[in-house]
Amino acid sequence: MKLGTRTLGRLLAAVLLAAGAAAQATDTPRPLKVLIISMFEPEAAPWIDPFVLTEKIRVPGLSQDAPELRCNTDDVCLLTTGMGHANAAASTLAVTLDPRFDLRKTYFLIAGIAGIDPARGTLGTAAWARWLVDVGIAHEIDAREMPRHWRSGYFGIMTKGPGEKPKFDYRTEAFQLDEALLQKALALSRDVALEDSDAARAYRKRYPFPPANQPPRVTQCDTLGGDTWWHGHRLGQHARDWTRLLSDGQATYCTTQQEDNATYNALARAAAAGKVDLKRLAVLRTGSNFDRPHPGQNAYASLMASTEGSTGGFMPATRNLAKVGGALVRDIVARWSVWEHGVPR
């Protein structure tokens, strides 16, 4: 039988298409050792050169601002999710569902900047979290209308007032991270020399007590997530109280950010599908600004100083992510034959 040029072309295209589909179906997913999760470009940037993250892999479902993973030859990759709960959850889940990656033994490191309680840290402080607590799932009554004896207008959903622990009906209210990985991260990074700035040194002197007025260090304290950029002494006290309440007194509030409970929940969905191991998640937050004013300053002025960057904490906070988190990442890569089986003792 003689085939025409058009028919032959169609057959060839069909064969190539089938061959491509077959090759894709038989491709072995790429195992990753570490996936670093940042939220926006200034958090991502300090990782790129030190870890030679030159390979770019476009992943469907990522933020239009950061549509690619950045990876290196050691199978370390960097994800930039976009800021806020919705972006963090959507981007994280998109990566875990991509069939090109095998994440069953991957270690996940959430690494981002945060506001920090001056009673627990200072500008540039690097804090490893044990607990992730969501502050946004709550009732709210405007402070001008709340009962006079209340300290805050926020209280648990379906409760009668502040101090009453709510039921975790959303299943995202509070999470506790793996203790073995937390302790290993602390041990590996405790003596890392942290970056600082002249502006940060000058600004922290306005807080007449430690650790706010001391140099930054690596520590362990817990993080509170919510999409509202709150600020001030009264909301700061609510953050402390809420963190203790939801953890039954086990957690100590330290840093405030937007994304971590959402990222955890996306990983939990993937874990339920057998795609990731939640015991392999660590969370590092660094203090870019204080969450409340210094003496003689009001909350609004303090917030404006934070958003305008005049505290001097932004630069050291972003750079300390890669310095402190990098100690963990490098050890995982260097000793992968041990780490692939679980956290070394």
Contacts in CASP RR format, 6 or more apart in sequence:
PFRMAT RR
TARGET T0000
AUTHOR 0000-0000-0000
METHOD contacts of the structure
MODEL  1
MKLGTRTLGRLLAAVLLAAGAAAQATDTPRPLKVLIISMFEPEAAPWIDP
FVLTEKIRVPGLSQDAPELRCNTDDVCLLTTGMGHANAAASTLAVTLDPR
FDLRKTYFLIAGIAGIDPARGTLGTAAWARWLVDVGIAHEIDAREMPRHW
RSGYFGIMTKGPGEKPKFDYRTEAFQLDEALLQKALALSRDVALEDSDAA
RAYRKRYPFPPANQPPRVTQCDTLGGDTWWHGHRLGQHARDWTRLLSDGQ
ATYCTTQQEDNATYNALARAAAAGKVDLKRLAVLRTGSNFDRPHPGQNAY
ASLMASTEGSTGGFMPATRNLAKVGGALVRDIVARWSVWEHGVPR
3 11 0 8 1.000
27 100 0 8 1.000
28 102 0 8 1.000
29 99 0 8 1.000
29 100 0 8 1.000
29 101 0 8 1.000
29 102 0 8 1.000
30 75 0 8 1.000
30 100 0 8 1.000
30 101 0 8 1.000
30 102 0 8 1.000
31 75 0 8 1.000
31 101 0 8 1.000
31 102 0 8 1.000
31 103 0 8 1.000
31 104 0 8 1.000
31 105 0 8 1.000
31 106 0 8 1.000
32 71 0 8 1.000
32 75 0 8 1.000
32 76 0 8 1.000
32 77 0 8 1.000
32 101 0 8 1.000
32 102 0 8 1.000
32 103 0 8 1.000
32 106 0 8 1.000
33 74 0 8 1.000
33 75 0 8 1.000
33 76 0 8 1.000
33 105 0 8 1.000
33 106 0 8 1.000
33 107 0 8 1.000
33 332 0 8 1.000
33 333 0 8 1.000
33 336 0 8 1.000
33 339 0 8 1.000
33 340 0 8 1.000
34 75 0 8 1.000
34 76 0 8 1.000
34 77 0 8 1.000
34 106 0 8 1.000
34 107 0 8 1.000
34 108 0 8 1.000
34 109 0 8 1.000
34 329 0 8 1.000
34 332 0 8 1.000
34 333 0 8 1.000
35 76 0 8 1.000
35 77 0 8 1.000
35 78 0 8 1.000
35 79 0 8 1.000
35 95 0 8 1.000
35 103 0 8 1.000
35 106 0 8 1.000
35 107 0 8 1.000
35 108 0 8 1.000
35 109 0 8 1.000
36 47 0 8 1.000
36 76 0 8 1.000
36 77 0 8 1.000
36 78 0 8 1.000
36 79 0 8 1.000
36 109 0 8 1.000
36 111 0 8 1.000
36 329 0 8 1.000
37 79 0 8 1.000
37 81 0 8 1.000
37 88 0 8 1.000
37 92 0 8 1.000
37 108 0 8 1.000
37 109 0 8 1.000
37 110 0 8 1.000
37 111 0 8 1.000
37 263 0 8 1.000
38 44 0 8 1.000
38 47 0 8 1.000
38 78 0 8 1.000
38 79 0 8 1.000
38 80 0 8 1.000
38 81 0 8 1.000
38 111 0 8 1.000
38 112 0 8 1.000
38 321 0 8 1.000
39 80 0 8 1.000
39 81 0 8 1.000
39 82 0 8 1.000
39 83 0 8 1.000
39 84 0 8 1.000
39 87 0 8 1.000
39 88 0 8 1.000
39 112 0 8 1.000
39 258 0 8 1.000
39 259 0 8 1.000
40 65 0 8 1.000
40 80 0 8 1.000
40 82 0 8 1.000
40 83 0 8 1.000
41 65 0 8 1.000
41 66 0 8 1.000
41 80 0 8 1.000
42 113 0 8 1.000
42 314 0 8 1.000
42 318 0 8 1.000
43 80 0 8 1.000
43 111 0 8 1.000
43 112 0 8 1.000
43 113 0 8 1.000
43 318 0 8 1.000
43 321 0 8 1.000
44 66 0 8 1.000
44 70 0 8 1.000
44 78 0 8 1.000
44 80 0 8 1.000
45 318 0 8 1.000
46 318 0 8 1.000
46 319 0 8 1.000
46 321 0 8 1.000
46 322 0 8 1.000
46 323 0 8 1.000
47 53 0 8 1.000
47 70 0 8 1.000
47 78 0 8 1.000
47 111 0 8 1.000
47 321 0 8 1.000
47 322 0 8 1.000
48 70 0 8 1.000
48 78 0 8 1.000
50 322 0 8 1.000
50 326 0 8 1.000
51 72 0 8 1.000
51 74 0 8 1.000
51 76 0 8 1.000
51 78 0 8 1.000
51 322 0 8 1.000
51 326 0 8 1.000
51 329 0 8 1.000
52 72 0 8 1.000
52 73 0 8 1.000
53 70 0 8 1.000
53 71 0 8 1.000
53 72 0 8 1.000
53 76 0 8 1.000
53 77 0 8 1.000
53 78 0 8 1.000
54 70 0 8 1.000
54 72 0 8 1.000
55 70 0 8 1.000
55 71 0 8 1.000
55 72 0 8 1.000
55 73 0 8 1.000
56 68 0 8 1.000
56 69 0 8 1.000
56 70 0 8 1.000
56 71 0 8 1.000
57 68 0 8 1.000
57 69 0 8 1.000
57 71 0 8 1.000
57 77 0 8 1.000
57 100 0 8 1.000
58 67 0 8 1.000
58 68 0 8 1.000
59 67 0 8 1.000
59 68 0 8 1.000
59 69 0 8 1.000
59 94 0 8 1.000
59 95 0 8 1.000
59 98 0 8 1.000
60 94 0 8 1.000
60 98 0 8 1.000
61 67 0 8 1.000
61 90 0 8 1.000
61 91 0 8 1.000
61 94 0 8 1.000
62 68 0 8 1.000
62 69 0 8 1.000
62 79 0 8 1.000
62 81 0 8 1.000
62 91 0 8 1.000
62 94 0 8 1.000
62 95 0 8 1.000
63 80 0 8 1.000
63 81 0 8 1.000
63 82 0 8 1.000
63 87 0 8 1.000
63 90 0 8 1.000
63 91 0 8 1.000
65 80 0 8 1.000
65 82 0 8 1.000
66 79 0 8 1.000
66 80 0 8 1.000
66 81 0 8 1.000
66 82 0 8 1.000
66 91 0 8 1.000
69 77 0 8 1.000
69 78 0 8 1.000
69 79 0 8 1.000
69 95 0 8 1.000
70 77 0 8 1.000
70 78 0 8 1.000
71 77 0 8 1.000
71 78 0 8 1.000
74 333 0 8 1.000
76 329 0 8 1.000
76 333 0 8 1.000
79 91 0 8 1.000
79 92 0 8 1.000
79 95 0 8 1.000
80 91 0 8 1.000
81 87 0 8 1.000
81 88 0 8 1.000
81 90 0 8 1.000
81 91 0 8 1.000
81 92 0 8 1.000
81 259 0 8 1.000
81 263 0 8 1.000
82 88 0 8 1.000
82 91 0 8 1.000
83 258 0 8 1.000
83 259 0 8 1.000
84 227 0 8 1.000
84 258 0 8 1.000
84 259 0 8 1.000
84 262 0 8 1.000
85 226 0 8 1.000
85 227 0 8 1.000
85 258 0 8 1.000
85 259 0 8 1.000
85 261 0 8 1.000
85 262 0 8 1.000
86 262 0 8 1.000
87 259 0 8 1.000
88 258 0 8 1.000
88 259 0 8 1.000
88 260 0 8 1.000
88 262 0 8 1.000
88 263 0 8 1.000
88 266 0 8 1.000
89 262 0 8 1.000
89 263 0 8 1.000
89 265 0 8 1.000
89 266 0 8 1.000
90 266 0 8 1.000
92 262 0 8 1.000
92 263 0 8 1.000
92 266 0 8 1.000
92 267 0 8 1.000
93 266 0 8 1.000
93 269 0 8 1.000
93 270 0 8 1.000
95 101 0 8 1.000
95 103 0 8 1.000
96 103 0 8 1.000
96 266 0 8 1.000
96 267 0 8 1.000
96 269 0 8 1.000
96 270 0 8 1.000
96 275 0 8 1.000
96 276 0 8 1.000
97 270 0 8 1.000
97 275 0 8 1.000
103 270 0 8 1.000
103 275 0 8 1.000
103 276 0 8 1.000
104 274 0 8 1.000
104 275 0 8 1.000
104 276 0 8 1.000
104 277 0 8 1.000
105 277 0 8 1.000
105 280 0 8 1.000
105 340 0 8 1.000
106 276 0 8 1.000
106 277 0 8 1.000
106 280 0 8 1.000
107 181 0 8 1.000
107 280 0 8 1.000
107 281 0 8 1.000
107 282 0 8 1.000
107 328 0 8 1.000
107 332 0 8 1.000
107 339 0 8 1.000
108 267 0 8 1.000
108 276 0 8 1.000
108 280 0 8 1.000
108 281 0 8 1.000
108 282 0 8 1.000
109 281 0 8 1.000
109 282 0 8 1.000
109 283 0 8 1.000
109 284 0 8 1.000
109 325 0 8 1.000
109 328 0 8 1.000
109 329 0 8 1.000
110 259 0 8 1.000
110 260 0 8 1.000
110 263 0 8 1.000
110 281 0 8 1.000
110 282 0 8 1.000
110 283 0 8 1.000
110 284 0 8 1.000
111 284 0 8 1.000
111 321 0 8 1.000
111 322 0 8 1.000
111 325 0 8 1.000
112 257 0 8 1.000
112 284 0 8 1.000
112 285 0 8 1.000
112 286 0 8 1.000
112 321 0 8 1.000
113 257 0 8 1.000
113 285 0 8 1.000
113 286 0 8 1.000
113 287 0 8 1.000
113 288 0 8 1.000
113 314 0 8 1.000
113 317 0 8 1.000
113 318 0 8 1.000
113 321 0 8 1.000
114 127 0 8 1.000
114 223 0 8 1.000
114 255 0 8 1.000
114 256 0 8 1.000
114 257 0 8 1.000
114 285 0 8 1.000
114 286 0 8 1.000
114 287 0 8 1.000
114 288 0 8 1.000
114 317 0 8 1.000
115 255 0 8 1.000
115 256 0 8 1.000
115 257 0 8 1.000
115 285 0 8 1.000
115 287 0 8 1.000
115 288 0 8 1.000
115 289 0 8 1.000
115 290 0 8 1.000
115 291 0 8 1.000
115 306 0 8 1.000
116 122 0 8 1.000
116 123 0 8 1.000
116 124 0 8 1.000
116 125 0 8 1.000
116 127 0 8 1.000
116 254 0 8 1.000
116 255 0 8 1.000
116 256 0 8 1.000
116 287 0 8 1.000
116 288 0 8 1.000
116 289 0 8 1.000
116 290 0 8 1.000
116 291 0 8 1.000
117 236 0 8 1.000
117 239 0 8 1.000
117 240 0 8 1.000
117 253 0 8 1.000
117 254 0 8 1.000
117 255 0 8 1.000
117 290 0 8 1.000
117 291 0 8 1.000
117 292 0 8 1.000
118 207 0 8 1.000
118 209 0 8 1.000
118 211 0 8 1.000
118 212 0 8 1.000
118 290 0 8 1.000
118 291 0 8 1.000
118 292 0 8 1.000
118 294 0 8 1.000
119 209 0 8 1.000
119 211 0 8 1.000
119 212 0 8 1.000
120 127 0 8 1.000
120 211 0 8 1.000
120 219 0 8 1.000
120 221 0 8 1.000
120 252 0 8 1.000
120 253 0 8 1.000
120 254 0 8 1.000
121 127 0 8 1.000
121 211 0 8 1.000
121 212 0 8 1.000
121 216 0 8 1.000
121 219 0 8 1.000
121 221 0 8 1.000
121 254 0 8 1.000
121 287 0 8 1.000
122 200 0 8 1.000
122 204 0 8 1.000
122 207 0 8 1.000
122 211 0 8 1.000
122 212 0 8 1.000
122 213 0 8 1.000
122 214 0 8 1.000
122 215 0 8 1.000
122 216 0 8 1.000
122 287 0 8 1.000
123 196 0 8 1.000
123 200 0 8 1.000
123 203 0 8 1.000
123 204 0 8 1.000
123 216 0 8 1.000
123 287 0 8 1.000
123 288 0 8 1.000
123 289 0 8 1.000
123 290 0 8 1.000
123 311 0 8 1.000
123 312 0 8 1.000
123 313 0 8 1.000
123 316 0 8 1.000
123 317 0 8 1.000
124 194 0 8 1.000
124 195 0 8 1.000
124 196 0 8 1.000
124 200 0 8 1.000
124 216 0 8 1.000
124 286 0 8 1.000
124 287 0 8 1.000
124 288 0 8 1.000
124 313 0 8 1.000
124 316 0 8 1.000
124 317 0 8 1.000
124 320 0 8 1.000
125 194 0 8 1.000
125 211 0 8 1.000
125 216 0 8 1.000
125 217 0 8 1.000
125 218 0 8 1.000
125 219 0 8 1.000
125 286 0 8 1.000
125 287 0 8 1.000
126 189 0 8 1.000
126 192 0 8 1.000
126 194 0 8 1.000
126 216 0 8 1.000
126 217 0 8 1.000
126 218 0 8 1.000
126 219 0 8 1.000
126 284 0 8 1.000
126 285 0 8 1.000
126 286 0 8 1.000
126 287 0 8 1.000
126 320 0 8 1.000
126 321 0 8 1.000
126 323 0 8 1.000
126 324 0 8 1.000
126 325 0 8 1.000
127 218 0 8 1.000
127 219 0 8 1.000
127 220 0 8 1.000
127 221 0 8 1.000
127 223 0 8 1.000
127 254 0 8 1.000
127 255 0 8 1.000
127 284 0 8 1.000
127 285 0 8 1.000
127 286 0 8 1.000
127 287 0 8 1.000
128 182 0 8 1.000
128 185 0 8 1.000
128 186 0 8 1.000
128 189 0 8 1.000
128 218 0 8 1.000
128 219 0 8 1.000
128 220 0 8 1.000
128 282 0 8 1.000
128 283 0 8 1.000
128 284 0 8 1.000
129 177 0 8 1.000
129 182 0 8 1.000
129 220 0 8 1.000
129 221 0 8 1.000
129 222 0 8 1.000
129 223 0 8 1.000
129 254 0 8 1.000
129 255 0 8 1.000
129 260 0 8 1.000
129 283 0 8 1.000
129 284 0 8 1.000
129 285 0 8 1.000
130 176 0 8 1.000
130 177 0 8 1.000
130 179 0 8 1.000
130 182 0 8 1.000
130 220 0 8 1.000
130 222 0 8 1.000
130 250 0 8 1.000
130 251 0 8 1.000
131 174 0 8 1.000
131 175 0 8 1.000
131 176 0 8 1.000
131 177 0 8 1.000
131 222 0 8 1.000
131 223 0 8 1.000
131 243 0 8 1.000
131 247 0 8 1.000
131 250 0 8 1.000
131 251 0 8 1.000
132 174 0 8 1.000
132 175 0 8 1.000
132 176 0 8 1.000
132 177 0 8 1.000
132 222 0 8 1.000
132 223 0 8 1.000
132 225 0 8 1.000
132 260 0 8 1.000
132 261 0 8 1.000
132 264 0 8 1.000
132 283 0 8 1.000
133 173 0 8 1.000
133 174 0 8 1.000
133 222 0 8 1.000
133 223 0 8 1.000
133 224 0 8 1.000
133 225 0 8 1.000
133 242 0 8 1.000
133 243 0 8 1.000
133 246 0 8 1.000
133 247 0 8 1.000
133 251 0 8 1.000
133 253 0 8 1.000
133 261 0 8 1.000
134 170 0 8 1.000
134 172 0 8 1.000
134 173 0 8 1.000
134 174 0 8 1.000
134 224 0 8 1.000
134 225 0 8 1.000
134 226 0 8 1.000
134 261 0 8 1.000
135 154 0 8 1.000
135 224 0 8 1.000
135 225 0 8 1.000
135 226 0 8 1.000
135 230 0 8 1.000
135 238 0 8 1.000
135 239 0 8 1.000
135 242 0 8 1.000
135 256 0 8 1.000
136 225 0 8 1.000
136 226 0 8 1.000
136 227 0 8 1.000
136 228 0 8 1.000
137 156 0 8 1.000
137 157 0 8 1.000
137 166 0 8 1.000
137 170 0 8 1.000
137 172 0 8 1.000
137 173 0 8 1.000
138 154 0 8 1.000
138 155 0 8 1.000
138 156 0 8 1.000
138 157 0 8 1.000
138 166 0 8 1.000
138 242 0 8 1.000
139 154 0 8 1.000
139 155 0 8 1.000
139 156 0 8 1.000
139 157 0 8 1.000
139 159 0 8 1.000
139 161 0 8 1.000
140 153 0 8 1.000
140 154 0 8 1.000
141 153 0 8 1.000
142 153 0 8 1.000
143 152 0 8 1.000
143 153 0 8 1.000
143 234 0 8 1.000
146 152 0 8 1.000
146 153 0 8 1.000
150 161 0 8 1.000
150 162 0 8 1.000
151 162 0 8 1.000
151 234 0 8 1.000
151 237 0 8 1.000
151 238 0 8 1.000
151 241 0 8 1.000
152 162 0 8 1.000
152 234 0 8 1.000
152 235 0 8 1.000
152 237 0 8 1.000
152 238 0 8 1.000
152 241 0 8 1.000
153 162 0 8 1.000
154 162 0 8 1.000
154 238 0 8 1.000
154 242 0 8 1.000
155 161 0 8 1.000
155 162 0 8 1.000
155 163 0 8 1.000
155 164 0 8 1.000
156 164 0 8 1.000
156 165 0 8 1.000
156 166 0 8 1.000
157 166 0 8 1.000
157 169 0 8 1.000
158 166 0 8 1.000
158 167 0 8 1.000
158 169 0 8 1.000
159 165 0 8 1.000
159 166 0 8 1.000
162 241 0 8 1.000
163 241 0 8 1.000
163 245 0 8 1.000
165 245 0 8 1.000
165 246 0 8 1.000
165 248 0 8 1.000
166 173 0 8 1.000
168 174 0 8 1.000
171 265 0 8 1.000
172 261 0 8 1.000
172 262 0 8 1.000
172 264 0 8 1.000
172 265 0 8 1.000
173 246 0 8 1.000
173 261 0 8 1.000
174 246 0 8 1.000
174 247 0 8 1.000
174 251 0 8 1.000
174 261 0 8 1.000
175 261 0 8 1.000
175 264 0 8 1.000
175 268 0 8 1.000
176 247 0 8 1.000
176 250 0 8 1.000
177 281 0 8 1.000
177 282 0 8 1.000
177 283 0 8 1.000
178 278 0 8 1.000
178 279 0 8 1.000
178 280 0 8 1.000
178 281 0 8 1.000
178 343 0 8 1.000
180 279 0 8 1.000
180 343 0 8 1.000
181 279 0 8 1.000
181 280 0 8 1.000
181 281 0 8 1.000
181 282 0 8 1.000
181 343 0 8 1.000
182 220 0 8 1.000
182 282 0 8 1.000
184 328 0 8 1.000
184 343 0 8 1.000
184 344 0 8 1.000
185 282 0 8 1.000
185 284 0 8 1.000
185 325 0 8 1.000
185 327 0 8 1.000
185 328 0 8 1.000
186 218 0 8 1.000
186 220 0 8 1.000
188 327 0 8 1.000
188 328 0 8 1.000
188 331 0 8 1.000
189 218 0 8 1.000
189 324 0 8 1.000
189 325 0 8 1.000
189 326 0 8 1.000
189 327 0 8 1.000
189 328 0 8 1.000
190 218 0 8 1.000
191 218 0 8 1.000
192 218 0 8 1.000
192 323 0 8 1.000
192 324 0 8 1.000
192 327 0 8 1.000
193 323 0 8 1.000
194 215 0 8 1.000
194 216 0 8 1.000
194 217 0 8 1.000
194 218 0 8 1.000
194 316 0 8 1.000
194 320 0 8 1.000
194 323 0 8 1.000
194 324 0 8 1.000
195 315 0 8 1.000
195 316 0 8 1.000
195 319 0 8 1.000
195 320 0 8 1.000
195 323 0 8 1.000
196 215 0 8 1.000
196 216 0 8 1.000
196 316 0 8 1.000
197 312 0 8 1.000
197 313 0 8 1.000
197 315 0 8 1.000
197 316 0 8 1.000
199 310 0 8 1.000
199 311 0 8 1.000
199 312 0 8 1.000
199 313 0 8 1.000
200 311 0 8 1.000
200 312 0 8 1.000
200 313 0 8 1.000
200 316 0 8 1.000
201 215 0 8 1.000
203 305 0 8 1.000
203 310 0 8 1.000
203 311 0 8 1.000
203 312 0 8 1.000
203 313 0 8 1.000
204 212 0 8 1.000
204 213 0 8 1.000
204 214 0 8 1.000
205 213 0 8 1.000
206 294 0 8 1.000
206 295 0 8 1.000
206 297 0 8 1.000
207 213 0 8 1.000
207 290 0 8 1.000
207 294 0 8 1.000
207 295 0 8 1.000
208 294 0 8 1.000
208 295 0 8 1.000
211 217 0 8 1.000
212 290 0 8 1.000
216 287 0 8 1.000
216 316 0 8 1.000
216 320 0 8 1.000
218 324 0 8 1.000
219 254 0 8 1.000
221 252 0 8 1.000
221 253 0 8 1.000
221 254 0 8 1.000
221 255 0 8 1.000
222 243 0 8 1.000
222 247 0 8 1.000
222 251 0 8 1.000
222 252 0 8 1.000
222 253 0 8 1.000
222 254 0 8 1.000
222 255 0 8 1.000
223 254 0 8 1.000
223 255 0 8 1.000
223 256 0 8 1.000
223 257 0 8 1.000
223 260 0 8 1.000
223 283 0 8 1.000
223 285 0 8 1.000
224 239 0 8 1.000
224 242 0 8 1.000
224 243 0 8 1.000
224 253 0 8 1.000
224 255 0 8 1.000
224 256 0 8 1.000
224 257 0 8 1.000
225 256 0 8 1.000
225 257 0 8 1.000
225 258 0 8 1.000
225 259 0 8 1.000
225 260 0 8 1.000
225 261 0 8 1.000
226 256 0 8 1.000
226 257 0 8 1.000
226 258 0 8 1.000
226 261 0 8 1.000
227 258 0 8 1.000
229 303 0 8 1.000
229 307 0 8 1.000
230 236 0 8 1.000
230 239 0 8 1.000
230 256 0 8 1.000
230 291 0 8 1.000
231 291 0 8 1.000
231 292 0 8 1.000
231 299 0 8 1.000
231 300 0 8 1.000
231 302 0 8 1.000
231 303 0 8 1.000
231 306 0 8 1.000
232 291 0 8 1.000
232 292 0 8 1.000
232 293 0 8 1.000
232 299 0 8 1.000
232 302 0 8 1.000
232 303 0 8 1.000
233 292 0 8 1.000
233 293 0 8 1.000
233 299 0 8 1.000
236 253 0 8 1.000
236 291 0 8 1.000
236 292 0 8 1.000
239 253 0 8 1.000
239 256 0 8 1.000
239 291 0 8 1.000
240 253 0 8 1.000
242 253 0 8 1.000
243 251 0 8 1.000
243 252 0 8 1.000
243 253 0 8 1.000
244 251 0 8 1.000
244 252 0 8 1.000
244 253 0 8 1.000
254 285 0 8 1.000
255 285 0 8 1.000
255 287 0 8 1.000
256 291 0 8 1.000
257 285 0 8 1.000
260 283 0 8 1.000
260 285 0 8 1.000
264 278 0 8 1.000
264 281 0 8 1.000
267 276 0 8 1.000
267 278 0 8 1.000
267 281 0 8 1.000
268 278 0 8 1.000
270 276 0 8 1.000
271 277 0 8 1.000
271 278 0 8 1.000
279 342 0 8 1.000
279 343 0 8 1.000
280 342 0 8 1.000
282 328 0 8 1.000
284 321 0 8 1.000
284 324 0 8 1.000
284 325 0 8 1.000
286 316 0 8 1.000
286 317 0 8 1.000
286 318 0 8 1.000
286 320 0 8 1.000
286 321 0 8 1.000
286 324 0 8 1.000
287 313 0 8 1.000
287 317 0 8 1.000
288 306 0 8 1.000
288 311 0 8 1.000
288 313 0 8 1.000
288 314 0 8 1.000
288 317 0 8 1.000
288 318 0 8 1.000
289 305 0 8 1.000
289 306 0 8 1.000
289 309 0 8 1.000
289 311 0 8 1.000
289 313 0 8 1.000
289 314 0 8 1.000
290 302 0 8 1.000
290 306 0 8 1.000
290 311 0 8 1.000
292 299 0 8 1.000
292 302 0 8 1.000
293 299 0 8 1.000
293 301 0 8 1.000
293 302 0 8 1.000
294 302 0 8 1.000
305 311 0 8 1.000
331 339 0 8 1.000
332 339 0 8 1.000
335 344 0 8 1.000
338 344 0 8 1.000
END
